[in-house]
Amino acid sequence: AQSVSQHNHHVILSEAASLELGCNYSYGGTVNLFWYVQYPGQHLQLLLKYFSGDPLVKGIKGFEAEFIKSKFSFNLRKPSVQWSDTAEYFCAVNMESGGSYIPTFGRGTSLIVHP
Amino acid sequence: DSGVTQTPKHLITATGQRVTLRCSPRSGDLSVYWYQQSLDQGLQFLIQYYNGEERAKGNILERFSAQQFPDLHSELNLSSLELGDSALYFCASSVGEGGTGNTIYFGEGSWLTVV
């Protein structure tokens, strides 16, 4: 079945620690990959996306993600987190549905950064 | 601000009732998507409309329906409401009809509480 898995449901870090959030997908078609962030009480905002080309993608707020095709993975990284990075992070993959490519989301990872 | 506008932001209603959620897409976007976010199900795709026509259907209950009007705004109608329908309902929009490379942008959501 087509799916998106985020292995870390809850992550707690101290400021300045490095972050890596895992995302794996099960889909055999052309992949478009996304990371969205949802700050407390807010809507989902696009952090970064990968369609083709360089598998290392840089996004906003110092985030980056690496697409590894052989591992069906698209992990999100940040070298040094800040308290303001506390949020829910969602990985998404466009999957074909009735001729349209619809983002399918993972269950999300809750990140708490302690000052 | 993503440019996607949703109303109302919060809604409390009783079981068995019917509600209508409204969404205005970003300027220039022709596609509208509806998602339901709940603690137990995560982010679930409900339905997509493109330029007034239904384009893709996800896990939308028969009690729910949607439409997109000529001015491109969309409404999601939820009827015979049950306690389990309590969730955050997101609208998103995109320029295209959902080909590869499709990127969607979310509104702030409508919180529905069924009591």
HADDOCK unambig.tbl for C-alpha pairs under 7 A between the chains (distance, minus, plus):
assign (segid A and resid 32 and name CA) (segid B and resid 101 and name CA) 6.25 0.50 0.50
assign (segid A and resid 42 and name CA) (segid B and resid 108 and name CA) 6.06 0.50 0.50
assign (segid A and resid 43 and name CA) (segid B and resid 106 and name CA) 6.39 0.50 0.50
assign (segid A and resid 43 and name CA) (segid B and resid 107 and name CA) 6.05 0.50 0.50
assign (segid A and resid 43 and name CA) (segid B and resid 108 and name CA) 4.40 0.50 0.50
assign (segid A and resid 43 and name CA) (segid B and resid 109 and name CA) 6.59 0.50 0.50
assign (segid A and resid 44 and name CA) (segid B and resid 106 and name CA) 5.89 0.50 0.50
assign (segid A and resid 45 and name CA) (segid B and resid 106 and name CA) 6.98 0.50 0.50
assign (segid A and resid 51 and name CA) (segid B and resid 101 and name CA) 6.23 0.50 0.50
assign (segid A and resid 97 and name CA) (segid B and resid 56 and name CA) 6.40 0.50 0.50
assign (segid A and resid 98 and name CA) (segid B and resid 56 and name CA) 5.85 0.50 0.50
assign (segid A and resid 100 and name CA) (segid B and resid 55 and name CA) 6.93 0.50 0.50
assign (segid A and resid 100 and name CA) (segid B and resid 56 and name CA) 6.32 0.50 0.50
assign (segid A and resid 100 and name CA) (segid B and resid 98 and name CA) 4.74 0.50 0.50
assign (segid A and resid 100 and name CA) (segid B and resid 99 and name CA) 5.86 0.50 0.50
assign (segid A and resid 101 and name CA) (segid B and resid 98 and name CA) 4.94 0.50 0.50
assign (segid A and resid 101 and name CA) (segid B and resid 99 and name CA) 5.49 0.50 0.50
assign (segid A and resid 101 and name CA) (segid B and resid 100 and name CA) 6.10 0.50 0.50
assign (segid A and resid 101 and name CA) (segid B and resid 102 and name CA) 6.73 0.50 0.50
assign (segid A and resid 102 and name CA) (segid B and resid 98 and name CA) 6.75 0.50 0.50
assign (segid A and resid 105 and name CA) (segid B and resid 43 and name CA) 6.24 0.50 0.50
assign (segid A and resid 107 and name CA) (segid B and resid 42 and name CA) 5.29 0.50 0.50
